[in-house]
Structure formats: structure tokens, C-alpha cells
């Protein structure tokens, strides 16, 4: 564990310049929070935060371009244009938070001149260290550059997520910290310190005080940071899973037919699948993977021949729709999550599909996510990738213009051929489009001829009512 890490980024340079400027004016200023933790772990921080003794009004006046996003809580964004891009660094004044009566935000804050006082109101020891980057840039000792009032370096070395001070108090202040403890432990493959884990188990039922959007975002991070299985095992061990996603907790102990699922029950299968989620998975794919079998517990039955889950896809779509509504997903993300669940079983028939059916299958939005889910699903059960390889090969070999060709037969063609708009129009057009996708017709004339063979021109059957004529009541 050192500060050698990756080369300096533009974000780090911008943050160092802010620390230097504050120091020139006589204020204490340090890198704070997750960026210090990541530098000590040899990881490249995504962002650099600065903590300072300067009050928000001083920060706002000291830098030419600033945004008072949370000045009441001591937070100011400082903008620094570098190579045409505006980098934003969060600068927060040392503070001591008051009570958290809503379990989410402090009722009031008191600004402080003490860095130690500021650290003691933070969440976890591994996030509670400060770093003076100027000492390092001047060739100073790395040990002297780190201010560690809470033994954060020791917990980093031991691989522990430990609450600062009294764990129960930290979680009562902000209930979201319980989910954050799980996420950090999963991300770094750390353990949650015993007293910290005990406090989470005791307060898990209070997670509902946190907004659904914040819960959703924290769960999404767990799913997309590359350690989803570990995160959900920890959610289960701390009692949080029953609270935030009881539908997933119900998967435990739900048997599956061993001839198709030798790996075990639905919960084990889902964990194996989560283990295969890549760190760059989209939120929709990650949630689709988590929820793809969410309908199985409700449809489990032991038939004479084997265990069955009749209708689990349809039930799963309904359950997932409720989860997406509860967690307030966007309409677009909800649509993709539900599509992944609705279509995940279709790969079992992919090699028997008609050409037209296969091409319509390929039309699903973001079809590569469907492929990715099926691959993970197969590898987490029987391990047979034949259907995946077939679908992937055909999808990649079929040009877009063959998947979504310009239609040879349109409604206007049907009208010109003597058909009147009516209920069978959709069937006629589908017949022609299937034939086109299968290569059985290559012109509008051939399509009309095919339709004539299946649908006789019958004006009375296809004619729409004349709305201009008054109705007569008897």
C-alpha cells in the first residue's frame, strides 16, 4: 500500500492547484475521502475532493468560476477549464454535523477550523483520511502527507470496512451508509468489521427512510462495479436484502430441476450469474440479470415428471415491473429490463426458429444485451453455449438491411389491390413481411400474389362503417 499509484491525471492536477491556492491564502486544505483511499490502494480515483478550513464565501470569492451547490453545508464546486474541458472539484469546509432527524441529512452544520473534527463526522475509517498533496509534490515523506485520525490505513491493510466512532450512531445519522458499507466491502473484497456489521443488522429495517432513488442508485453501483455476487451475499448476511429486495430473498431454497440446473436453487443460480457480470455492464443488463428468474418462486410446483415453473417469465415481468416502479427507474431503463426478462427463454428455440422469426428476434433493442444475458445464464447452469454461439454468429452475419428491410408490401399496396382497410390488414402485412424476411418474395407484385392466395378480396368483410350516415334507433 503506497502512494506511488498511476500517473497524475488532469483532475488530480486541478485539485492540487486548488489546495495550493488555499494554502497561499493561509487556509488548511487537503485531499479528502475516497480519493485518498484509492491513492493508498494504488487505484486511480474517479474524482478528487478537497476539505478546507476556508469558509464557503471565501472559496466562492477566491476562484473565478464556482458553483454554490451546497454552500449551506459548506460545499462549493470549483471549475477549472483544462484542454477545453471544464473540470469540477468539490471543495468542502471542515464542519461538525448536527442531528440527523430524518436519517438522511444533517439538520444543521457548524463550520470548524479542525480537520480532525471534520473527519470524525464522516462514515468509514477507510474514507476518513486526509492527504496533503503538496508535501508529495515537493518530494516529502508519504507518511507525513497523510493525516489519519481514525486508523484508516490500518483498516485498509487489514481489509476492513469500519464505521468511524460509534457504528450505530453513524448509521442512524444516514441510513444509506448501511448500503454503502456493503458496496465498499464488495468493491474492495473487504470484510465488514464485526461491530459495524452488527449495527447494520440491528438497523436494517430503517433503510426505508432513505429515498427510493438513492437506494436504487446504490444497488445499481453494487451490480455494475464488478463484484455483484459478493455485494448480494453481504446484503443477505446483513439483513438488508429482505428490506430492499424481498423478491430476491425469496429465491433462497427454491429448488430447480437438476437435469437443467445442476448448480442448485434459484438463489445460487442467480449468484453465479451475478458473478459473471462485467464491471462495464449497463444498469439495464445488470438489473435484467438479477431479475431474470424473479418469477420462479411464485410459480414453483413439483410435477410428476420434474420441478416446473410454468409461466415464470410472465410472472417475472410483472414482478420486475413493480420493482422498477418502486425504485423509480426511467421508462427507457424499465422497458429494457423487462424486455431482457421477457425474452431470456427464447434462446432455447433459436435454432428452430423460422428465418422471419429469427430476424424479428434480432430486432429487439440492444440485442447484444440479450446475447450477454443468455451467455451468463447458460454458463451459470448447464454450461451449454451452442444456442448462444448460433445466435451470435447469425446476428453478426446478418446485415441490418436484411433484419429491417424496406417493406415490399405496404397498406397502400393492399388498397391498390382492392382491399379495404380492416381488421385483417395487419395479418396480410405480416404474411408479406414474413415471406420477405425468408426470401420467398422479392417484389410488391409477388407479395400481393401471396396475399391473394390467402385472403380473397371481400369488400363487405373488410369495409369500415360509413360514419357519415346517421344511426337509426328503433
One Martini backbone bead per residue (centre of mass of N, CA, C, O) as a GRO file, in nm:
protein
  474
    1UNK     BB    1   0.091   0.040   0.028
    2UNK     BB    2   0.071   0.342  -0.167
    3UNK     BB    3   0.151   0.654  -0.364
    4UNK     BB    4   0.239   0.580  -0.648
    5UNK     BB    5   0.070   0.484  -0.861
    6UNK     BB    6  -0.062   0.656  -1.094
    7UNK     BB    7  -0.063   0.890  -1.294
    8UNK     BB    8  -0.132   1.209  -1.328
    9UNK     BB    9  -0.420   1.382  -1.351
   10UNK     BB   10  -0.617   1.645  -1.428
   11UNK     BB   11  -0.782   1.630  -1.165
   12UNK     BB   12  -0.542   1.633  -0.973
   13UNK     BB   13  -0.417   1.901  -1.066
   14UNK     BB   14  -0.662   2.077  -1.000
   15UNK     BB   15  -0.671   2.008  -0.695
   16UNK     BB   16  -0.385   2.103  -0.626
   17UNK     BB   17  -0.430   2.400  -0.704
   18UNK     BB   18  -0.639   2.453  -0.483
   19UNK     BB   19  -0.465   2.386  -0.239
   20UNK     BB   20  -0.248   2.596  -0.300
   21UNK     BB   21  -0.427   2.850  -0.293
   22UNK     BB   22  -0.528   2.817  -0.005
   23UNK     BB   23  -0.245   2.813   0.128
   24UNK     BB   24  -0.157   3.103   0.037
   25UNK     BB   25  -0.413   3.215   0.229
   26UNK     BB   26  -0.395   3.031   0.511
   27UNK     BB   27  -0.528   2.752   0.445
   28UNK     BB   28  -0.646   2.456   0.505
   29UNK     BB   29  -0.568   2.170   0.278
   30UNK     BB   30  -0.722   1.864   0.140
   31UNK     BB   31  -0.748   1.562   0.064
   32UNK     BB   32  -1.062   1.364   0.052
   33UNK     BB   33  -1.150   1.046   0.100
   34UNK     BB   34  -1.162   0.834  -0.167
   35UNK     BB   35  -0.895   0.937  -0.300
   36UNK     BB   36  -0.708   0.845  -0.075
   37UNK     BB   37  -0.775   0.551  -0.073
   38UNK     BB   38  -0.700   0.495  -0.373
   39UNK     BB   39  -0.405   0.587  -0.360
   40UNK     BB   40  -0.324   0.374  -0.142
   41UNK     BB   41  -0.426   0.132  -0.348
   42UNK     BB   42  -0.341   0.216  -0.653
   43UNK     BB   43  -0.575   0.390  -0.756
   44UNK     BB   44  -0.785   0.565  -0.971
   45UNK     BB   45  -0.951   0.829  -0.922
   46UNK     BB   46  -1.249   0.978  -1.018
   47UNK     BB   47  -1.220   1.184  -0.776
   48UNK     BB   48  -1.153   1.512  -0.619
   49UNK     BB   49  -1.148   1.610  -0.285
   50UNK     BB   50  -1.183   1.905  -0.076
   51UNK     BB   51  -1.058   2.010   0.241
   52UNK     BB   52  -1.135   2.308   0.449
   53UNK     BB   53  -1.115   2.608   0.643
   54UNK     BB   54  -1.260   2.751   0.440
   55UNK     BB   55  -1.516   2.932   0.365
   56UNK     BB   56  -1.748   2.950   0.124
   57UNK     BB   57  -1.715   3.259   0.059
   58UNK     BB   58  -1.413   3.237   0.003
   59UNK     BB   59  -1.420   3.035  -0.228
   60UNK     BB   60  -1.608   3.199  -0.417
   61UNK     BB   61  -1.390   3.443  -0.437
   62UNK     BB   62  -1.110   3.299  -0.514
   63UNK     BB   63  -1.260   3.183  -0.763
   64UNK     BB   64  -1.376   3.247  -1.084
   65UNK     BB   65  -1.531   2.950  -1.093
   66UNK     BB   66  -1.845   2.883  -0.932
   67UNK     BB   67  -2.059   2.655  -0.722
   68UNK     BB   68  -2.338   2.668  -0.491
   69UNK     BB   69  -2.458   2.362  -0.417
   70UNK     BB   70  -2.377   2.356  -0.070
   71UNK     BB   71  -2.318   2.605   0.123
   72UNK     BB   72  -2.480   2.531   0.379
   73UNK     BB   73  -2.268   2.262   0.392
   74UNK     BB   74  -1.984   2.365   0.254
   75UNK     BB   75  -2.034   2.339  -0.070
   76UNK     BB   76  -1.808   2.373  -0.352
   77UNK     BB   77  -1.765   2.433  -0.694
   78UNK     BB   78  -1.469   2.408  -0.891
   79UNK     BB   79  -1.367   2.548  -1.190
   80UNK     BB   80  -1.145   2.394  -1.452
   81UNK     BB   81  -1.002   2.471  -1.746
   82UNK     BB   82  -0.902   2.180  -1.952
   83UNK     BB   83  -0.870   2.124  -2.268
   84UNK     BB   84  -1.186   2.230  -2.298
   85UNK     BB   85  -1.241   2.122  -2.006
   86UNK     BB   86  -1.460   2.115  -1.725
   87UNK     BB   87  -1.347   2.091  -1.409
   88UNK     BB   88  -1.476   1.944  -1.105
   89UNK     BB   89  -1.436   2.053  -0.761
   90UNK     BB   90  -1.486   1.957  -0.439
   91UNK     BB   91  -1.540   2.202  -0.177
   92UNK     BB   92  -1.505   2.156   0.180
   93UNK     BB   93  -1.587   2.251   0.485
   94UNK     BB   94  -1.520   2.222   0.783
   95UNK     BB   95  -1.724   2.007   1.002
   96UNK     BB   96  -2.018   1.979   1.227
   97UNK     BB   97  -2.270   1.783   1.267
   98UNK     BB   98  -2.572   1.746   1.353
   99UNK     BB   99  -2.865   1.639   1.342
  100UNK     BB  100  -3.060   1.341   1.204
  101UNK     BB  101  -3.392   1.330   1.191
  102UNK     BB  102  -3.425   1.179   0.888
  103UNK     BB  103  -3.175   0.982   0.821
  104UNK     BB  104  -2.996   1.176   0.590
  105UNK     BB  105  -2.973   1.480   0.708
  106UNK     BB  106  -2.856   1.749   0.838
  107UNK     BB  107  -3.003   2.006   1.005
  108UNK     BB  108  -2.708   2.111   1.080
  109UNK     BB  109  -2.409   2.315   1.060
  110UNK     BB  110  -2.063   2.344   1.181
  111UNK     BB  111  -1.806   2.521   1.138
  112UNK     BB  112  -1.450   2.447   1.108
  113UNK     BB  113  -1.082   2.429   1.192
  114UNK     BB  114  -1.098   2.110   1.216
  115UNK     BB  115  -0.999   1.819   1.075
  116UNK     BB  116  -1.078   1.610   1.290
  117UNK     BB  117  -1.374   1.692   1.318
  118UNK     BB  118  -1.447   1.628   1.025
  119UNK     BB  119  -1.375   1.323   1.024
  120UNK     BB  120  -1.574   1.230   1.267
  121UNK     BB  121  -1.839   1.266   1.059
  122UNK     BB  122  -1.776   1.033   0.899
  123UNK     BB  123  -1.814   0.703   0.803
  124UNK     BB  124  -1.525   0.566   0.723
  125UNK     BB  125  -1.200   0.504   0.773
  126UNK     BB  126  -1.121   0.471   0.462
  127UNK     BB  127  -1.270   0.778   0.426
  128UNK     BB  128  -1.097   0.952   0.675
  129UNK     BB  129  -0.865   1.060   0.507
  130UNK     BB  130  -0.586   1.277   0.462
  131UNK     BB  131  -0.413   1.484   0.202
  132UNK     BB  132  -0.101   1.635   0.120
  133UNK     BB  133   0.005   1.703  -0.200
  134UNK     BB  134   0.249   1.903  -0.156
  135UNK     BB  135   0.443   1.713  -0.015
  136UNK     BB  136   0.476   1.523  -0.255
  137UNK     BB  137   0.555   1.734  -0.480
  138UNK     BB  138   0.818   1.810  -0.284
  139UNK     BB  139   0.933   1.519  -0.177
  140UNK     BB  140   0.798   1.410   0.057
  141UNK     BB  141   0.666   1.225   0.300
  142UNK     BB  142   0.407   1.005   0.287
  143UNK     BB  143   0.336   0.985   0.587
  144UNK     BB  144   0.310   1.303   0.628
  145UNK     BB  145   0.072   1.343   0.412
  146UNK     BB  146  -0.100   1.175   0.614
  147UNK     BB  147  -0.415   1.206   0.779
  148UNK     BB  148  -0.482   0.984   1.068
  149UNK     BB  149  -0.745   0.969   1.314
  150UNK     BB  150  -0.888   0.648   1.243
  151UNK     BB  151  -0.717   0.408   1.123
  152UNK     BB  152  -0.735   0.365   0.805
  153UNK     BB  153  -0.472   0.218   0.724
  154UNK     BB  154  -0.516  -0.036   0.893
  155UNK     BB  155  -0.788  -0.116   0.751
  156UNK     BB  156  -0.672  -0.145   0.473
  157UNK     BB  157  -0.467  -0.370   0.545
  158UNK     BB  158  -0.708  -0.558   0.675
  159UNK     BB  159  -0.983  -0.537   0.520
  160UNK     BB  160  -1.182  -0.297   0.648
  161UNK     BB  161  -1.514  -0.199   0.736
  162UNK     BB  162  -1.534   0.095   0.943
  163UNK     BB  163  -1.678   0.279   1.159
  164UNK     BB  164  -1.687   0.586   1.284
  165UNK     BB  165  -1.699   0.522   1.588
  166UNK     BB  166  -2.030   0.480   1.637
  167UNK     BB  167  -2.210   0.286   1.434
  168UNK     BB  168  -2.504   0.352   1.505
  169UNK     BB  169  -2.477   0.658   1.471
  170UNK     BB  170  -2.391   0.664   1.174
  171UNK     BB  171  -2.661   0.522   1.071
  172UNK     BB  172  -2.868   0.716   1.198
  173UNK     BB  173  -2.782   0.960   1.031
  174UNK     BB  174  -2.733   0.754   0.766
  175UNK     BB  175  -2.882   0.486   0.614
  176UNK     BB  176  -2.709   0.457   0.349
  177UNK     BB  177  -2.445   0.351   0.484
  178UNK     BB  178  -2.521   0.052   0.480
  179UNK     BB  179  -2.490   0.018   0.172
  180UNK     BB  180  -2.201   0.131   0.151
  181UNK     BB  181  -2.064  -0.088   0.312
  182UNK     BB  182  -2.125  -0.312   0.113
  183UNK     BB  183  -1.995  -0.189  -0.140
  184UNK     BB  184  -1.705  -0.160  -0.033
  185UNK     BB  185  -1.661  -0.455   0.043
  186UNK     BB  186  -1.701  -0.563  -0.244
  187UNK     BB  187  -1.503  -0.392  -0.412
  188UNK     BB  188  -1.241  -0.470  -0.205
  189UNK     BB  189  -1.273  -0.739  -0.051
  190UNK     BB  190  -1.398  -0.691   0.224
  191UNK     BB  191  -1.476  -0.662   0.551
  192UNK     BB  192  -1.711  -0.629   0.805
  193UNK     BB  193  -1.702  -0.513   1.087
  194UNK     BB  194  -1.860  -0.642   1.353
  195UNK     BB  195  -2.000  -0.385   1.475
  196UNK     BB  196  -2.096  -0.277   1.203
  197UNK     BB  197  -2.268  -0.523   1.123
  198UNK     BB  198  -2.452  -0.520   1.375
  199UNK     BB  199  -2.579  -0.241   1.317
  200UNK     BB  200  -2.709  -0.317   1.052
  201UNK     BB  201  -2.891  -0.544   1.155
  202UNK     BB  202  -3.046  -0.357   1.359
  203UNK     BB  203  -3.118  -0.120   1.112
  204UNK     BB  204  -3.236  -0.233   0.842
  205UNK     BB  205  -3.547  -0.142   0.869
  206UNK     BB  206  -3.453   0.181   0.818
  207UNK     BB  207  -3.399   0.208   0.502
  208UNK     BB  208  -3.685   0.346   0.427
  209UNK     BB  209  -3.584   0.647   0.479
  210UNK     BB  210  -3.473   0.620   0.210
  211UNK     BB  211  -3.470   0.695  -0.091
  212UNK     BB  212  -3.532   0.517  -0.373
  213UNK     BB  213  -3.315   0.642  -0.552
  214UNK     BB  214  -3.071   0.587  -0.363
  215UNK     BB  215  -3.106   0.284  -0.353
  216UNK     BB  216  -3.087   0.229  -0.653
  217UNK     BB  217  -2.802   0.349  -0.699
  218UNK     BB  218  -2.653   0.161  -0.502
  219UNK     BB  219  -2.734  -0.107  -0.636
  220UNK     BB  220  -2.617  -0.043  -0.914
  221UNK     BB  221  -2.326  -0.026  -0.825
  222UNK     BB  222  -2.304  -0.316  -0.725
  223UNK     BB  223  -2.371  -0.440  -1.017
  224UNK     BB  224  -2.129  -0.248  -1.184
  225UNK     BB  225  -1.831  -0.305  -1.021
  226UNK     BB  226  -1.763  -0.642  -1.032
  227UNK     BB  227  -1.920  -0.744  -0.728
  228UNK     BB  228  -2.218  -0.861  -0.708
  229UNK     BB  229  -2.217  -1.118  -0.544
  230UNK     BB  230  -2.091  -1.010  -0.284
  231UNK     BB  231  -2.304  -0.793  -0.232
  232UNK     BB  232  -2.552  -0.997  -0.200
  233UNK     BB  233  -2.435  -1.156   0.032
  234UNK     BB  234  -2.421  -0.909   0.225
  235UNK     BB  235  -2.713  -0.829   0.218
  236UNK     BB  236  -2.805  -1.094   0.345
  237UNK     BB  237  -2.623  -1.096   0.609
  238UNK     BB  238  -2.749  -0.797   0.707
  239UNK     BB  239  -3.075  -0.780   0.615
  240UNK     BB  240  -3.120  -0.595   0.352
  241UNK     BB  241  -3.259  -0.770   0.135
  242UNK     BB  242  -3.542  -0.795   0.271
  243UNK     BB  243  -3.590  -0.479   0.239
  244UNK     BB  244  -3.513  -0.401  -0.075
  245UNK     BB  245  -3.535  -0.731  -0.197
  246UNK     BB  246  -3.756  -0.971  -0.134
  247UNK     BB  247  -3.771  -1.118  -0.413
  248UNK     BB  248  -3.477  -1.230  -0.389
  249UNK     BB  249  -3.492  -1.377  -0.114
  250UNK     BB  250  -3.709  -1.594  -0.224
  251UNK     BB  251  -3.497  -1.779  -0.381
  252UNK     BB  252  -3.434  -1.926  -0.137
  253UNK     BB  253  -3.475  -2.278  -0.170
  254UNK     BB  254  -3.550  -2.292  -0.474
  255UNK     BB  255  -3.587  -2.538  -0.660
  256UNK     BB  256  -3.435  -2.729  -0.932
  257UNK     BB  257  -3.385  -2.899  -1.206
  258UNK     BB  258  -3.098  -3.089  -1.234
  259UNK     BB  259  -3.090  -3.129  -1.553
  260UNK     BB  260  -3.069  -2.793  -1.578
  261UNK     BB  261  -2.971  -2.733  -1.251
  262UNK     BB  262  -2.687  -2.837  -1.094
  263UNK     BB  263  -2.615  -2.582  -0.902
  264UNK     BB  264  -2.921  -2.524  -0.791
  265UNK     BB  265  -3.084  -2.284  -0.680
  266UNK     BB  266  -3.197  -1.974  -0.760
  267UNK     BB  267  -2.991  -1.821  -0.590
  268UNK     BB  268  -2.734  -1.957  -0.692
  269UNK     BB  269  -2.777  -1.892  -0.988
  270UNK     BB  270  -2.777  -1.583  -0.953
  271UNK     BB  271  -2.496  -1.556  -0.831
  272UNK     BB  272  -2.342  -1.677  -1.072
  273UNK     BB  273  -2.435  -1.456  -1.266
  274UNK     BB  274  -2.327  -1.207  -1.112
  275UNK     BB  275  -2.026  -1.299  -1.133
  276UNK     BB  276  -2.038  -1.232  -1.467
  277UNK     BB  277  -2.051  -0.940  -1.439
  278UNK     BB  278  -1.937  -0.674  -1.577
  279UNK     BB  279  -1.820  -0.358  -1.495
  280UNK     BB  280  -1.961  -0.240  -1.785
  281UNK     BB  281  -2.240  -0.279  -1.726
  282UNK     BB  282  -2.543  -0.207  -1.766
  283UNK     BB  283  -2.806  -0.145  -1.571
  284UNK     BB  284  -3.009  -0.318  -1.732
  285UNK     BB  285  -2.845  -0.579  -1.744
  286UNK     BB  286  -2.802  -0.613  -1.440
  287UNK     BB  287  -3.108  -0.625  -1.366
  288UNK     BB  288  -3.181  -0.853  -1.558
  289UNK     BB  289  -3.002  -1.061  -1.419
  290UNK     BB  290  -3.131  -1.047  -1.136
  291UNK     BB  291  -3.454  -1.079  -1.259
  292UNK     BB  292  -3.497  -1.324  -1.463
  293UNK     BB  293  -3.607  -1.530  -1.202
  294UNK     BB  294  -3.834  -1.384  -1.016
  295UNK     BB  295  -4.086  -1.591  -1.096
  296UNK     BB  296  -4.023  -1.873  -0.959
  297UNK     BB  297  -4.132  -1.881  -0.667
  298UNK     BB  298  -4.444  -1.839  -0.764
  299UNK     BB  299  -4.420  -2.115  -0.982
  300UNK     BB  300  -4.369  -2.346  -0.810
  301UNK     BB  301  -4.366  -2.704  -0.901
  302UNK     BB  302  -4.436  -3.058  -0.844
  303UNK     BB  303  -4.417  -3.271  -1.081
  304UNK     BB  304  -4.406  -3.592  -1.192
  305UNK     BB  305  -4.140  -3.536  -1.369
  306UNK     BB  306  -4.087  -3.229  -1.254
  307UNK     BB  307  -3.979  -2.933  -1.201
  308UNK     BB  308  -4.183  -2.631  -1.223
  309UNK     BB  309  -4.229  -2.289  -1.410
  310UNK     BB  310  -4.506  -2.187  -1.497
  311UNK     BB  311  -4.495  -1.860  -1.612
  312UNK     BB  312  -4.230  -1.709  -1.505
  313UNK     BB  313  -4.197  -1.482  -1.708
  314UNK     BB  314  -4.463  -1.328  -1.672
  315UNK     BB  315  -4.435  -1.293  -1.366
  316UNK     BB  316  -4.157  -1.154  -1.374
  317UNK     BB  317  -4.243  -0.902  -1.524
  318UNK     BB  318  -4.442  -0.800  -1.307
  319UNK     BB  319  -4.242  -0.783  -1.074
  320UNK     BB  320  -4.032  -0.600  -1.214
  321UNK     BB  321  -4.221  -0.364  -1.262
  322UNK     BB  322  -4.262  -0.303  -0.962
  323UNK     BB  323  -3.967  -0.251  -0.893
  324UNK     BB  324  -3.921  -0.019  -1.095
  325UNK     BB  325  -4.139   0.160  -0.970
  326UNK     BB  326  -4.031   0.169  -0.678
  327UNK     BB  327  -3.729   0.273  -0.788
  328UNK     BB  328  -3.759   0.475  -1.026
  329UNK     BB  329  -3.732   0.415  -1.311
  330UNK     BB  330  -3.702   0.462  -1.617
  331UNK     BB  331  -3.862   0.388  -1.900
  332UNK     BB  332  -3.621   0.278  -2.060
  333UNK     BB  333  -3.505   0.086  -1.845
  334UNK     BB  334  -3.759  -0.077  -1.798
  335UNK     BB  335  -3.796  -0.185  -2.085
  336UNK     BB  336  -3.524  -0.343  -2.093
  337UNK     BB  337  -3.556  -0.521  -1.849
  338UNK     BB  338  -3.822  -0.659  -1.942
  339UNK     BB  339  -3.710  -0.769  -2.209
  340UNK     BB  340  -3.497  -0.956  -2.091
  341UNK     BB  341  -3.699  -1.132  -1.938
  342UNK     BB  342  -3.909  -1.203  -2.168
  343UNK     BB  343  -3.654  -1.329  -2.372
  344UNK     BB  344  -3.458  -1.545  -2.227
  345UNK     BB  345  -3.608  -1.824  -2.333
  346UNK     BB  346  -3.580  -1.810  -2.657
  347UNK     BB  347  -3.299  -1.950  -2.702
  348UNK     BB  348  -3.410  -2.249  -2.701
  349UNK     BB  349  -3.535  -2.185  -3.019
  350UNK     BB  350  -3.327  -2.059  -3.225
  351UNK     BB  351  -3.271  -2.319  -3.423
  352UNK     BB  352  -3.606  -2.335  -3.496
  353UNK     BB  353  -3.640  -2.082  -3.633
  354UNK     BB  354  -3.755  -1.887  -3.840
  355UNK     BB  355  -3.627  -1.647  -4.025
  356UNK     BB  356  -3.831  -1.430  -3.942
  357UNK     BB  357  -3.815  -1.474  -3.635
  358UNK     BB  358  -3.513  -1.423  -3.603
  359UNK     BB  359  -3.512  -1.130  -3.713
  360UNK     BB  360  -3.709  -1.023  -3.503
  361UNK     BB  361  -3.528  -1.086  -3.264
  362UNK     BB  362  -3.292  -0.891  -3.361
  363UNK     BB  363  -3.477  -0.623  -3.315
  364UNK     BB  364  -3.410  -0.593  -3.047
  365UNK     BB  365  -3.314  -0.385  -2.831
  366UNK     BB  366  -3.008  -0.447  -2.754
  367UNK     BB  367  -2.926  -0.751  -2.834
  368UNK     BB  368  -2.650  -0.794  -2.689
  369UNK     BB  369  -2.780  -0.816  -2.407
  370UNK     BB  370  -2.925  -1.080  -2.460
  371UNK     BB  371  -2.675  -1.242  -2.518
  372UNK     BB  372  -2.531  -1.190  -2.246
  373UNK     BB  373  -2.748  -1.317  -2.066
  374UNK     BB  374  -2.749  -1.600  -2.189
  375UNK     BB  375  -2.457  -1.669  -2.134
  376UNK     BB  376  -2.471  -1.644  -1.824
  377UNK     BB  377  -2.703  -1.844  -1.786
  378UNK     BB  378  -2.563  -2.094  -1.905
  379UNK     BB  379  -2.298  -2.084  -1.725
  380UNK     BB  380  -2.501  -2.106  -1.454
  381UNK     BB  381  -2.566  -2.411  -1.542
  382UNK     BB  382  -2.503  -2.627  -1.803
  383UNK     BB  383  -2.290  -2.473  -2.021
  384UNK     BB  384  -2.441  -2.440  -2.294
  385UNK     BB  385  -2.339  -2.250  -2.605
  386UNK     BB  386  -2.486  -2.313  -2.876
  387UNK     BB  387  -2.710  -2.096  -2.893
  388UNK     BB  388  -2.527  -1.856  -2.864
  389UNK     BB  389  -2.343  -1.903  -3.108
  390UNK     BB  390  -2.563  -1.903  -3.318
  391UNK     BB  391  -2.685  -1.622  -3.264
  392UNK     BB  392  -2.424  -1.459  -3.293
  393UNK     BB  393  -2.348  -1.543  -3.577
  394UNK     BB  394  -2.612  -1.453  -3.720
  395UNK     BB  395  -2.618  -1.159  -3.625
  396UNK     BB  396  -2.331  -1.077  -3.745
  397UNK     BB  397  -2.412  -1.187  -4.053
  398UNK     BB  398  -2.661  -0.991  -4.054
  399UNK     BB  399  -2.774  -0.746  -4.211
  400UNK     BB  400  -2.965  -0.476  -4.142
  401UNK     BB  401  -3.131  -0.483  -4.419
  402UNK     BB  402  -3.246  -0.777  -4.335
  403UNK     BB  403  -3.381  -0.711  -4.063
  404UNK     BB  404  -3.469  -0.399  -4.184
  405UNK     BB  405  -3.644  -0.378  -4.435
  406UNK     BB  406  -3.794  -0.259  -4.696
  407UNK     BB  407  -4.109  -0.275  -4.765
  408UNK     BB  408  -4.289  -0.425  -5.022
  409UNK     BB  409  -4.558  -0.417  -4.847
  410UNK     BB  410  -4.833  -0.202  -4.816
  411UNK     BB  411  -5.124  -0.051  -4.754
  412UNK     BB  412  -5.141   0.078  -5.037
  413UNK     BB  413  -5.117  -0.188  -5.193
  414UNK     BB  414  -5.378  -0.311  -5.086
  415UNK     BB  415  -5.571  -0.094  -5.192
  416UNK     BB  416  -5.483  -0.123  -5.493
  417UNK     BB  417  -5.583  -0.441  -5.482
  418UNK     BB  418  -5.890  -0.403  -5.324
  419UNK     BB  419  -5.850  -0.344  -5.031
  420UNK     BB  420  -5.994  -0.282  -4.723
  421UNK     BB  421  -5.972  -0.144  -4.442
  422UNK     BB  422  -5.894  -0.371  -4.164
  423UNK     BB  423  -5.844  -0.636  -3.951
  424UNK     BB  424  -5.651  -0.796  -4.180
  425UNK     BB  425  -5.411  -0.617  -4.246
  426UNK     BB  426  -5.198  -0.719  -4.045
  427UNK     BB  427  -5.185  -1.009  -4.156
  428UNK     BB  428  -5.101  -0.941  -4.443
  429UNK     BB  429  -4.837  -0.789  -4.376
  430UNK     BB  430  -4.705  -1.022  -4.218
  431UNK     BB  431  -4.696  -1.225  -4.448
  432UNK     BB  432  -4.515  -1.054  -4.636
  433UNK     BB  433  -4.279  -1.009  -4.438
  434UNK     BB  434  -4.203  -1.301  -4.390
  435UNK     BB  435  -4.139  -1.364  -4.686
  436UNK     BB  436  -3.917  -1.155  -4.712
  437UNK     BB  437  -3.729  -1.259  -4.477
  438UNK     BB  438  -3.721  -1.557  -4.629
  439UNK     BB  439  -3.705  -1.508  -4.956
  440UNK     BB  440  -3.997  -1.558  -5.121
  441UNK     BB  441  -3.983  -1.250  -5.188
  442UNK     BB  442  -3.898  -0.947  -5.426
  443UNK     BB  443  -4.192  -0.811  -5.450
  444UNK     BB  444  -4.497  -0.665  -5.454
  445UNK     BB  445  -4.633  -0.861  -5.648
  446UNK     BB  446  -4.565  -1.120  -5.493
  447UNK     BB  447  -4.707  -1.034  -5.233
  448UNK     BB  448  -4.997  -1.003  -5.348
  449UNK     BB  449  -5.019  -1.292  -5.448
  450UNK     BB  450  -4.993  -1.422  -5.170
  451UNK     BB  451  -5.240  -1.280  -5.044
  452UNK     BB  452  -5.456  -1.384  -5.246
  453UNK     BB  453  -5.417  -1.687  -5.153
  454UNK     BB  454  -5.529  -1.608  -4.843
  455UNK     BB  455  -5.702  -1.338  -4.943
  456UNK     BB  456  -5.992  -1.240  -5.027
  457UNK     BB  457  -6.179  -1.014  -5.200
  458UNK     BB  458  -6.392  -0.853  -4.943
  459UNK     BB  459  -6.555  -0.573  -4.890
  460UNK     BB  460  -6.756  -0.649  -4.661
  461UNK     BB  461  -6.532  -0.748  -4.456
  462UNK     BB  462  -6.335  -0.475  -4.483
  463UNK     BB  463  -6.541  -0.267  -4.434
  464UNK     BB  464  -6.600   0.032  -4.314
  465UNK     BB  465  -6.785   0.234  -4.154
  466UNK     BB  466  -7.016   0.492  -4.223
  467UNK     BB  467  -7.000   0.787  -4.035
  468UNK     BB  468  -7.206   0.976  -4.199
  469UNK     BB  469  -7.428   0.799  -4.111
  470UNK     BB  470  -7.701   0.784  -3.941
  471UNK     BB  471  -7.829   0.646  -3.679
  472UNK     BB  472  -8.084   0.393  -3.609
  473UNK     BB  473  -8.352   0.387  -3.392
  474UNK     BB  474  -8.608   0.151  -3.249
   0.00000   0.00000   0.00000
